[in-house]
């Protein structure tokens, strides 16, 4: 229901919430919680890791491109794949 001042009743209840206060969470821990920790690294360390990853990615791309070009240049890309060979199973005694 809406009163004359335009404040609707939102039917918010529980956890100490009401029309003017909304509490989203309720602590469920008993006792004290463990202290959080933070790992700090300098910006140059992050940048060095990114440069190393970029260099590895570039080398792998060049390596795969070289291999792909060799396959295409030799004409092996159009060859059909070798048939899958299954070992023959023998049933019964050998003669």
Order of alpha helices (4+ residues) and beta strands (2+ residues): alpha
